[in-house]
Amino acid sequence: MSNRTLEMTDAVYDYLLDVSLREDALLARLREETANHPMAVMQISPEQGQFMAMLVSLLGAVRCVEVGVFTGYSSLCMARALPEDGTIVACDVSEEYTNIARRYWAEAGLAERIDLRLAPATETLDSLLESGEAGSFDFGFIDADKENYPAYYERLLRLVRPGGLIAVDNTLWSGRLADEPGDDDDADTLALRAFNRALHGDERVDLSLVPIGDGLTLARVR
């Protein structure tokens, strides 16, 4: 019994993966290729990908929107949890990163479920709103530039239906957000600290910050 979340030591983490993770060879290969990328720290953890796939499945989601694709691990996890007519609008600005994603989506036979849009995400989200798609998405995932999290979140609040879910990555930020604010805090740390505080008081959503990966905040749209 415990009245607080268990500390995730290396041994506990290895056990968690051993008895829970069901990552197949394709996902493992994508994760291994990404691990050798100069920006590998942007990759979500495999247990988080599996958790997000379960959330998509539990919601009965048909339409998802993702802000920040990188090499496509999270997109692939979510796409596999969608029904045959399901779609993900995937927002990114890097053709280099997403070319890796496209290869794996195609190999998985899921490329048609993922609508990749290479443009600043605020522009893509605004275009969805302007085309009358407010309230038409079931699930949204934010994992992109931290200073724009409030802009992405506000748009997803309009795009995701009541009862739908917005998931926001990196909201524990390797524990740095719990430190006392200091002059050496970088822009990302300041942005995430302010974002978390604002979300805590946002009565438009039900809220839970889950200590998985680098922290995953779940906001259920009321």
N, C-alpha and C positions, 0 to 999 in steps of 0.2 A: 504494500500500500504506500501511496505517496500523495502529498497534498500540493505538489508542484511538479512541473515537467522534469523528467529525468535528464541529467547531464549526458550529452552525446559524446562519449569518449570514442576513440578509434575502435576499440573492441566492440562496444555497443553498436556503433554504426555498421561495422562489418557484419554483425549478427543480424541487424535489421535487413540489410541487403540479402543476406543468405536465406532468410526465411520468408521474405516478402517480395523482393523484386522479381518480376517476370519479364525482364527485358530480353527480347529475341535477338537473333544474330544481326539483323539489319540495324536496329537501334544501337546495339553495342558497337557496331562498326562505325556508325555515324559519330557516336560519342568518342570513340578512339581517334578518328580523324580530327575531330574538333579539338581534342586534348593537345594535339600538336600544332594548333593554330596560335599565332602570336596573341590573339585576343581570347584565348581559351577560357579566361575567367568569366566571360559573358554567358557561358553555357549553364543551363539549369542542371540540377542534379537529377539522376535517373529516377529516384523515388518521388521527386516532385512531378516529373513528367507522368509517372504512373498515377499519382494522386489526382492530377488535373484531368487525366483521361477518365478517371472514375467520376469526378465531378460533372464532366460533360455528359457522361452516360446517365448519372442519377437525375440530372436536369431534364433528360430527354431532349437535349439540345439538337437543333437542326442548323442554326446559324450562329457562327462565332466570329469574333473580330479580334485580331491579335496586333498589338502595337510593339514591334520589335521582333524580328524573325531570326536574325543571325544565321546559323547554319541549319535551322529548320527542325531541331529535335522536338521542341514543344509543339510546333505545328503538326508534326507527324504523329505525336502521341494523341493530340486532340482529334485529328482527322480520322484516325483509326476507331475512335469512339463514336463517330457520327454515323447516322444511317446513310444509305446509299445516296439519298438526295440531299445530304448535308453539305454545307459549304463553310469555309473559313475565308474571310477577307483578311489577308495578311499584309501588314504595312511595314515597309522598310525603305531605306534610302541607299543601301549598298548592293550593287549588282554583284560585286565580288563575293560577299558572304553568301548571298542568296543563290548564287550559282551552285554552291555546294548543296544547299537545301533542295534545289530543283532536281538534282541527280538522284537524291534519296527518295524524294516524293514520287518520282517517275518509277524507280525500281520497286517501290512499294505498291504501285498501281493506284496511287491516290492523288496524282497531280491534278486531276479534274476537280477534286474537292477543294483545292486551295487556290484562291484568287489572289495572286501576288500583285501588289500595287507599289511600284517604286516611285515614291514621292514623299515629301514631308508628311508625317502621319496626320497632322492637324488639317492639311489640305484634303487628304483622303476622307477623314472623318466628317469634315464639313460637307464634302460632296455627297456623302451618304445621307446626311441630314437634309441637304437641299433637294435630294431626289425623293424625299418622302419616306425614308426608311427608319425614322424614329420609332423606338419600341419594337423593332422587328428582329432583334438579336437576343439570343438566350444566354450567351456567355461572352465575356470580354477579358482579355489578358493584356496587362501592361508590363513591358520589360524593355524599356528604351532609355533615352536620355533623361536623367532624373529631374533636371530643372523644369522639364515640360510635363512632369507627372500631373500637376493640377489641370493643365489644359486638356490632356488626354482623358483624365478622369471625368471632367465636366461634360465632355462630349459623349463619353460612354454612358454616363447617367441618362442621357437622352436617347441613346441608341438601344440600350438594353431594356427589355420589357420589365414591368413589375414582376417580382418573383425570380427574375434572372440574376445572374451573378457576375460581378467584376472581381477578377483576381489581380493583385498587384505584387510584383516581385521585388526583392531586395529591401524589404521593409524592416529588416534587422541589421543589414549592412555590416556583416561580420562583427556585430556587437558594438560598433563605434557610436551608434546613436544613443546608447545608454551612458556614454561618457559625458562629463561636464563640458558644456560648450566652451570652446577656446579659440584663440586667435589663429591657430593653425588648422582649423576646420576647413576642408575644401568645399567647393560649391555644391558638389553632390551630397555631401554629408549635411550641409545646411538645408538643402532643398528637401531631402528625405525627412529630416527631423521636423521641419515645418509641415510637410505633407501629412505625416503620421498624426501630428497634433491636431491639424484641421479635420482629418478624417474621424478622429475620436469624437469630435463634437458634431458630426454631420448626422442630423436626424432623418435624412432622406434614405438612409441605409441601415440594415442590421450588420454588425461588424464582428469579425474575429481575425486576429493575427495569429497565424499558425506557424510554430517554430519548425518549419521544414525547409530544407535548402538554406537560402540566405534570408529567410523570412518571407512568408506569403500571406498578404492581407486579403481576406475575403469580405466583400461588401455585397450584401443581398439588397437589391433595389426594392424599396417598399412601394 
